[in-house]
Amino acid sequence: MKYSKFFMAGLACLFITSSAHALTLPQEGQNGRVEWKVMQSWPTENKTVDMVHSLDGKYVFILNDKSQVQIYNRQGQLQGSIPVSKSVSAIDIAPQGEALYLIDNNTNTFKTVSVSFVVNVNITDSPFKGPVDAPVTIAVFTDFE
């Protein structure tokens, strides 16, 4: 009787490991009238709870199990993280990624968070007026073609 329990446990382990291998996505393939090809892949830092991407495809917002919304660009580079409540269970964004929507089912709340992206502009060799170490630089482009 003990032998059959060990045998069944061994078969279950073999089945689990073989089915996990069978569930990995091939880089490309076809099934019936559907074809696929993996376009991009990058590792996330933590377990993913929810995700959404901007309609323009520039950003991917990933809610992880560490109570963060991590924002990646289309190359998979982390742009930054926004801390959220541990009970946030779902996210969505405005079309251009300018607002983040959070659903908290424990407190039954919906939150809208404004999101802005800092962009560095190269002003080397550009004319300027005022102190060189000013905390803000305003660039005016007048040579549009």
C-alpha positions as a Markdown table, in Angstrom:
| # | Residue | x | y | z |
|---|---|---|---|---|
| 1 | Met | 0.0 | 0.0 | 0.0 |
| 2 | Lys | 2.8 | 2.4 | 0.8 |
| 3 | Tyr | 4.5 | 1.6 | -2.5 |
| 4 | Ser | 1.4 | 2.7 | -4.4 |
| 5 | Lys | 1.3 | 6.1 | -2.6 |
| 6 | Phe | 4.9 | 6.8 | -3.5 |
| 7 | Phe | 4.3 | 5.7 | -7.1 |
| 8 | Met | 1.2 | 8.0 | -7.4 |
| 9 | Ala | 3.2 | 10.9 | -5.9 |
| 10 | Gly | 6.0 | 10.3 | -8.3 |
| 11 | Leu | 3.6 | 10.2 | -11.2 |
| 12 | Ala | 2.0 | 13.5 | -10.0 |
| 13 | Cys | 5.4 | 15.2 | -9.8 |
| 14 | Leu | 6.2 | 13.9 | -13.3 |
| 15 | Phe | 2.9 | 15.2 | -14.7 |
| 16 | Ile | 3.3 | 18.6 | -13.0 |
| 17 | Thr | 6.8 | 19.1 | -14.4 |
| 18 | Ser | 5.9 | 18.0 | -17.9 |
| 19 | Ser | 2.7 | 20.1 | -18.0 |
| 20 | Ala | 4.7 | 23.2 | -16.9 |
| 21 | His | 7.1 | 22.6 | -19.8 |
| 22 | Ala | 4.2 | 22.2 | -22.2 |
| 23 | Leu | 2.7 | 25.5 | -21.1 |
| 24 | Thr | 5.7 | 27.6 | -22.0 |
| 25 | Leu | 5.0 | 29.8 | -25.0 |
| 26 | Pro | 7.1 | 29.1 | -28.1 |
| 27 | Gln | 8.6 | 32.1 | -29.8 |
| 28 | Glu | 6.3 | 31.7 | -32.7 |
| 29 | Gly | 3.8 | 29.2 | -34.0 |
| 30 | Gln | 0.5 | 28.4 | -35.6 |
| 31 | Asn | -2.6 | 26.6 | -34.4 |
| 32 | Gly | -5.5 | 26.3 | -36.8 |
| 33 | Arg | -6.1 | 29.7 | -38.3 |
| 34 | Val | -4.1 | 31.6 | -35.6 |
| 35 | Glu | -0.4 | 32.5 | -36.0 |
| 36 | Trp | 1.7 | 34.2 | -33.3 |
| 37 | Lys | 5.2 | 35.5 | -32.8 |
| 38 | Val | 6.7 | 36.9 | -29.6 |
| 39 | Met | 7.6 | 40.5 | -30.4 |
| 40 | Gln | 9.1 | 41.6 | -27.0 |
| 41 | Ser | 9.9 | 40.0 | -23.7 |
| 42 | Trp | 11.6 | 41.5 | -20.6 |
| 43 | Pro | 11.6 | 40.4 | -16.9 |
| 44 | Thr | 9.5 | 42.2 | -14.3 |
| 45 | Glu | 11.0 | 42.8 | -10.9 |
| 46 | Asn | 8.1 | 41.2 | -8.9 |
| 47 | Lys | 5.0 | 39.1 | -9.4 |
| 48 | Thr | 2.5 | 40.9 | -11.6 |
| 49 | Val | -1.1 | 41.5 | -10.3 |
| 50 | Asp | -2.5 | 43.6 | -13.2 |
| 51 | Met | -1.2 | 45.5 | -16.2 |
| 52 | Val | -2.3 | 48.0 | -18.8 |
| 53 | His | -0.5 | 49.9 | -21.6 |
| 54 | Ser | -1.1 | 53.3 | -23.1 |
| 55 | Leu | -2.9 | 53.4 | -26.4 |
| 56 | Asp | 0.1 | 55.0 | -28.2 |
| 57 | Gly | 2.2 | 52.0 | -27.0 |
| 58 | Lys | 4.8 | 54.1 | -25.3 |
| 59 | Tyr | 4.3 | 52.9 | -21.8 |
| 60 | Val | 3.3 | 49.7 | -19.9 |
| 61 | Phe | 2.0 | 50.1 | -16.3 |
| 62 | Ile | 2.4 | 47.0 | -14.1 |
| 63 | Leu | 0.8 | 46.6 | -10.7 |
| 64 | Asn | 3.0 | 44.2 | -8.7 |
| 65 | Asp | 2.6 | 42.3 | -5.4 |
| 66 | Lys | 4.9 | 44.8 | -3.7 |
| 67 | Ser | 2.3 | 47.6 | -3.8 |
| 68 | Gln | 3.8 | 49.5 | -6.7 |
| 69 | Val | 2.8 | 50.5 | -10.1 |
| 70 | Gln | 6.0 | 50.2 | -12.2 |
| 71 | Ile | 6.0 | 52.1 | -15.5 |
| 72 | Tyr | 8.2 | 50.7 | -18.4 |
| 73 | Asn | 8.8 | 52.3 | -21.8 |
| 74 | Arg | 8.4 | 50.2 | -25.0 |
| 75 | Gln | 12.0 | 49.0 | -24.8 |
| 76 | Gly | 11.3 | 47.5 | -21.3 |
| 77 | Gln | 13.3 | 50.1 | -19.4 |
| 78 | Leu | 11.8 | 51.0 | -16.0 |
| 79 | Gln | 10.8 | 54.7 | -16.0 |
| 80 | Gly | 9.7 | 54.8 | -12.3 |
| 81 | Ser | 7.4 | 53.4 | -9.7 |
| 82 | Ile | 4.3 | 54.8 | -7.9 |
| 83 | Pro | 3.6 | 53.4 | -4.5 |
| 84 | Val | 0.0 | 52.3 | -3.9 |
| 85 | Ser | -2.0 | 50.7 | -1.1 |
| 86 | Lys | -1.6 | 47.0 | -0.5 |
| 87 | Ser | -5.3 | 46.5 | -1.2 |
| 88 | Val | -5.2 | 47.9 | -4.8 |
| 89 | Ser | -6.3 | 45.1 | -7.0 |
| 90 | Ala | -6.8 | 46.6 | -10.4 |
| 91 | Ile | -5.4 | 49.5 | -12.5 |
| 92 | Asp | -6.2 | 51.3 | -15.7 |
| 93 | Ile | -4.9 | 54.4 | -17.4 |
| 94 | Ala | -6.1 | 57.3 | -19.5 |
| 95 | Pro | -5.5 | 56.9 | -23.3 |
| 96 | Gln | -2.1 | 58.7 | -23.3 |
| 97 | Gly | -1.0 | 57.5 | -19.9 |
| 98 | Glu | -1.6 | 60.9 | -18.2 |
| 99 | Ala | -3.7 | 59.5 | -15.4 |
| 100 | Leu | -3.6 | 56.2 | -13.5 |
| 101 | Tyr | -6.9 | 54.7 | -12.2 |
| 102 | Leu | -6.7 | 52.5 | -9.0 |
| 103 | Ile | -9.4 | 50.2 | -7.7 |
| 104 | Asp | -9.2 | 49.3 | -4.0 |
| 105 | Asn | -11.7 | 46.6 | -3.1 |
| 106 | Asn | -10.9 | 46.5 | 0.6 |
| 107 | Thr | -11.9 | 50.2 | 1.1 |
| 108 | Asn | -14.3 | 50.2 | -1.9 |
| 109 | Thr | -12.6 | 53.2 | -3.4 |
| 110 | Phe | -11.6 | 54.5 | -6.9 |
| 111 | Lys | -8.7 | 56.9 | -7.2 |
| 112 | Thr | -7.4 | 58.9 | -10.1 |
| 113 | Val | -3.7 | 59.7 | -9.9 |
| 114 | Ser | -2.1 | 62.3 | -12.3 |
| 115 | Val | 1.0 | 61.0 | -14.0 |
| 116 | Ser | 3.7 | 63.2 | -15.7 |
| 117 | Phe | 6.9 | 62.2 | -17.3 |
| 118 | Val | 10.1 | 64.2 | -16.9 |
| 119 | Val | 11.9 | 64.8 | -20.2 |
| 120 | Asn | 15.5 | 66.0 | -20.4 |
| 121 | Val | 16.1 | 68.4 | -23.2 |
| 122 | Asn | 19.7 | 68.9 | -24.4 |
| 123 | Ile | 20.5 | 72.6 | -24.2 |
| 124 | Thr | 24.2 | 72.4 | -24.8 |
| 125 | Asp | 25.5 | 75.3 | -26.8 |
| 126 | Ser | 22.0 | 77.0 | -26.7 |
| 127 | Pro | 21.8 | 80.7 | -25.9 |
| 128 | Phe | 20.4 | 81.5 | -22.5 |
| 129 | Lys | 19.6 | 84.4 | -20.3 |
| 130 | Gly | 20.0 | 84.2 | -16.5 |
| 131 | Pro | 22.1 | 82.1 | -14.1 |
| 132 | Val | 23.6 | 78.9 | -15.5 |
| 133 | Asp | 22.5 | 76.8 | -12.5 |
| 134 | Ala | 18.9 | 77.9 | -12.5 |
| 135 | Pro | 16.5 | 75.1 | -11.3 |
| 136 | Val | 14.2 | 75.6 | -14.3 |
| 137 | Thr | 15.1 | 76.1 | -18.0 |
| 138 | Ile | 12.5 | 77.2 | -20.5 |
| 139 | Ala | 13.4 | 76.4 | -24.1 |
| 140 | Val | 11.8 | 78.3 | -27.0 |
| 141 | Phe | 12.0 | 76.8 | -30.5 |
| 142 | Thr | 11.4 | 79.4 | -33.2 |
| 143 | Asp | 12.9 | 77.7 | -36.2 |
| 144 | Phe | 10.1 | 75.4 | -37.1 |
| 145 | Glu | 10.2 | 74.2 | -40.8 |
